[in-house]
Amino acid sequence: MVETIVQELLNAAKLLSEKCTRQIPTLLKHKDVAHVTNPLDYAWELHEQFIRKWGGCGAKTLLLGMNPGPYGMAQTGVPFGATKMATDVLGIEAVELKSPSGAHPKRPIQGLAMERQEVSGTRFWTFMVEHYGSIESTFSNIFVVNHCPLLILGETGRNITPVDIPKSIINPILNLCDQHLKSVVDIMGIERIVGVGNYAKKRAKTIVPELDIDAMWHPSPASPLANRNGGADWRANVASKLPVP
């Protein structure tokens, strides 16, 4: 049963990757988009490790992120994947990555060797392990997926989110991502989704409105809520949204 779930998750992620890659030329037509890459393509071996290790642990709550950051999933293939979190906490082993042709010169792909740590990912995974007591217990309670797998950057290297792009351009991609999310829900028997931020919550409500859907505050350092009281308010908010350990 576990092997079947893991293989179906891998198949679904691979299908999403292939379909989204074909949409990259359309994204690049938008004036604000300069570089688009797909971590599920060039970092597939890392993402595959993540699913094989943690996709079959029995979680029925899904935490849904938006899309990769240049110092997180773009390097590690893992949602909220700060490199030290990926190696030291999630147990992801380094593989040599070939930098994709569309990579931004200011945001090089260094894989797990990247020293700069994504703050969001560090906060996210550190809290999960502290809350649940171990990484194994974490994944018996929750699993994590980013809705859109594409890293989208402007000319300066600024991270562009799907909400920044006109619907006429982004909607065909989001529809593919919606289909993938529905597949993950069906494969894992997900009963509850917690959006990491309100965007993800709203997206989930349009796809699987029959589920219990909520939102937690995003751990981004750009968010005043994440920084309030030294992060204590963020931790309390997240703890209130998670399955009881």
N, C-alpha and C positions, 0 to 999 in steps of 0.2 A: 504493500500500500504506500509506504513512504517513498519507495523507489519510483512508483508511478507518479506520485505528486511532484517529486523533484524533476522527473523527465518531462512532464507536461508543462511545468513552469519554465524549464529551459527551452522547450519548443516554442512556447508563447513569446518569450523574450527574444528569441532569435527571429521569429516572424515579425515582431514589432520593429526590431532593428533593421531588417531588410526593407520593410515598407517605408520607414522614416528616412532611410538613406536615399531612397528614390525621390523624396520630397525636398531634399536640400537645395537643388537648383532653383526651385520656386521661392524658397525662403530668401535666397541670395538676391532676388530681384527687388526686395524691399530696400529703400534708400538707407535705412538705419542699420541694416544687417551687413556686416563685412565678412564674417567668418562663422561657419557652422560645421561642427564635427559631431560624431556619434560614438560615445564611449562604449556602447554595446557592440560596436564593430571593432575598433582598434584595441579596446581593453576587454574583449569578450572573455578571454581566459580568466581574468580576474573576476568578472561578474559571474561566470560559471562556478568558480570556487565558492562565491558567496551563496548562490542558490543551493549548491550541493551540500554545503556545510549546514545551512540554516533554514532552508526552505521546507524541510519536512519535519519540523519539530512540534507540530500540532497547534500552532497559533490560530486563533479565530478572530483576532483583532488586527486590522491592517492600518499602519500609519502611512499616509499618502503625502509624499512631497510633490514639488512642482516640477523642477527640472534641474540638471546638474549645475554645480558651480565650478569655476576654473581650477580651484585648488582642492576640490573634493572628488566627486564622482568622475570628473574629467580625467583625474590622475589614477584613480583606484578602481573604477568600474563599480563602485559600491555607493548606494544612496547615503548622503551625508558622510562621505568617505574620506575624512581627514587621514593622511597617510599613516600616522602613528596609531590611530584608532583601528585602521584596516589591518595593520600587521600585528599590533600588540594585543588588541581586544578581539577582533573578529577572526584572527588567525589566517589572514590571506597571505599567501606566499608570493614573492615577487617573480614576475616574468618580464622578459624584455619586451617593451612596447615599441612598435614602429609608429613614429609620429605621423598622423594623417596629413594628407596634402593640404587640407583647408585650415590647419592649425594657425592660430594668431601668433606672430613672432614675439609678441609681448607676453604671451601665455603659453610657453612651451610645454609639451607633454613629457614629463620626466618619470611618470609612473610612481611607484612606491618609494623611489629615491628622493622625491621632492621633500625639501626640508621645511618649506613654509606650510604651516598647519591651518586648515580651514577652521575658523572659530565655530561656525555652526555645527560642523560635524564633531568637533571635540566636545562641545557642550552636550550634544545630543547623545552620543554613545557613552560618555562618562556618566551622565545621569542615568541612562538605562541600566547600566551594570550596578550602579550604587542602589538604585531603586529595587531591582530584582535580586541582587546578591551575586549573580554570576551571569555570564553571557549565555550559558545554556538555559537558565531560567528565563532570561529575557526573551529568547526566541520560542520558548514554549508558550509565551503569552502574546507576543507581538511579532509581526513581520513588517518589512519596510519596502515600499516601492515608490519610485518617482513616476509621476504621471507621464511626463514627456522625457525621453532619453537624450534629447539633443542639447548640446552646449551651443548657445547662440550669443555671439559677441559683436559689438560695434567696432568701428575703426580704431578707437582708443583702447579697446580691450574691455570696455564696460559690458557687464553681464546683462543681456536682454532677456526678459521673461516673456512667456507667451502672451501675457496681458498687454505687452507693449507693441504688439504686432497687429495690424488690421485683421479683422475676422475673415475677410475674403482670402487672405493668404494663409493664416494659421489654422483656420477651421478644418481643412482636410487632414492636417496633421493631428489635430486634437481628436478628430473622429477616430483615427487609427489608435490613438492612445486610450480613448474610451473603450474601444473593443478589447484592448489588452487588459485594461483594468477589470472589465467584466469577466474575462477569461480567468484572471487570477482569483477573483472572488469565487467563481464556480469550482476551480481546481482545488482550492484550499478549504472550501466550505466556510468562507469568511462570514461572520455574523455582524461585525461592527467595523466601521471605518472612522478613523480620527484623522482629519486633515491637518497637516502641519502648516497652519495658516488658513485663512478663510477662503482663499482661492481654491485650494484643494477640496475643502468641504463643499463648496458650491458645485464644483465639477462632479464630485461623487454623487451628490444629490440628483444630478441630471441623469446619471448612469444607472445607479442602483437605489432608487428612492425607497425601496421596500426595507432597506437595512437601517439599523441604528447608526446615524451619522453625526459626528460632532467635530469640533476643531480644538486644537491646542495652539498656544502661541508659538510663533516661529522662533528658533534660537539665533537668528541672524544678529550680529552685533550692530546692524543698522536699525534694529527695532528697539525703541525706547522701552517697550514692555519686557524684552529679554534682558535688558540691563538694569532694570529697576531693583533697588535694594540689593545691589551686588549679585543679581541673578536669582535671589531667593524667591521672588514673586513668580518668576518663570518656572522654577522647579516645582513650586506649589501648584501652579496651573497645570503643568504637565501631569503631575502625580494624580491630580483629580480626574484626569481624562483616561487614565490607563486602567487595564484590568487589574484587579486586586492580586498582589503576589501570593 
